[in-house]
Amino acid sequence: MIDQPVRVSSGAVVRVHVEWLTVAEAAAFAKVSEKTIRRWYTSGRLEVDRLGPRLVRIRRSALLDVAA
């Protein structure tokens, strides 16, 4: 979990608490397979952040939007 700076409509910058998950953690949280998580982000259904060519992190809030 980290705090991420976000600019709000008033122009102020605030810190928002963001929880990042690995593919394995996201799969366990959503009770689906890792392959399903990969299918979701490959198809564009799940938004992920790529930190390198093979390193992917998933925001818990994005996963909740898809799994809901």
C-alpha positions as CSV (number, residue, x, y, z in Angstrom):
1,M,0.0,0.0,0.0
2,I,1.3,3.4,-0.9
3,D,0.0,7.0,-0.9
4,Q,-0.2,8.4,-4.4
5,P,-0.4,12.1,-5.2
6,V,-3.6,13.1,-7.1
7,R,-4.6,16.6,-8.3
8,V,-8.2,17.4,-7.5
9,S,-10.5,19.9,-9.3
10,S,-9.5,22.8,-7.1
11,G,-5.9,22.4,-8.3
12,A,-4.7,21.1,-4.9
13,V,-2.6,18.0,-4.7
14,V,-3.7,15.4,-2.2
15,R,-2.4,12.0,-1.3
16,V,-4.7,9.1,-2.0
17,H,-4.1,5.7,-0.4
18,V,-3.7,3.0,-3.1
19,E,-3.3,-0.7,-2.5
20,W,-1.4,-2.5,-5.3
21,L,-1.8,-6.3,-5.8
22,T,0.3,-8.8,-7.8
23,V,-1.5,-11.1,-10.3
24,A,-1.4,-13.9,-7.7
25,E,-2.8,-11.6,-4.9
26,A,-5.5,-10.3,-7.3
27,A,-6.5,-13.8,-8.3
28,A,-6.8,-14.9,-4.6
29,F,-8.7,-11.8,-3.7
30,A,-11.2,-12.3,-6.6
31,K,-11.3,-16.1,-6.2
32,V,-10.4,-16.7,-9.8
33,S,-7.3,-18.1,-11.5
34,E,-4.2,-16.1,-12.4
35,K,-5.0,-16.9,-16.0
36,T,-8.4,-15.2,-15.6
37,I,-6.7,-12.1,-14.2
38,R,-4.3,-12.1,-17.2
39,R,-7.2,-12.5,-19.6
40,W,-9.1,-9.6,-18.0
41,Y,-6.2,-7.2,-18.4
42,T,-5.2,-8.4,-21.9
43,S,-8.7,-7.8,-23.1
44,G,-8.9,-4.4,-21.5
45,R,-11.5,-5.4,-19.0
46,L,-9.1,-4.8,-16.0
47,E,-6.9,-1.7,-15.8
48,V,-3.3,-2.5,-14.7
49,D,-0.1,-0.6,-14.3
50,R,2.9,-2.0,-16.1
51,L,6.1,-1.4,-14.2
52,G,8.2,-3.1,-16.8
53,P,7.8,-5.6,-19.7
54,R,6.7,-8.4,-17.4
55,L,5.9,-6.6,-14.1
56,V,2.2,-5.8,-13.6
57,R,0.5,-4.3,-10.6
58,I,-3.3,-4.1,-10.1
59,R,-5.1,-1.5,-8.1
60,R,-7.5,-3.1,-5.6
61,S,-10.2,-0.5,-6.6
62,A,-9.9,-1.5,-10.3
63,L,-10.2,-5.2,-9.4
64,L,-13.3,-4.4,-7.3
65,D,-14.9,-2.6,-10.3
66,V,-14.4,-5.7,-12.5
67,A,-15.2,-8.4,-9.9
68,A,-18.4,-6.6,-8.8
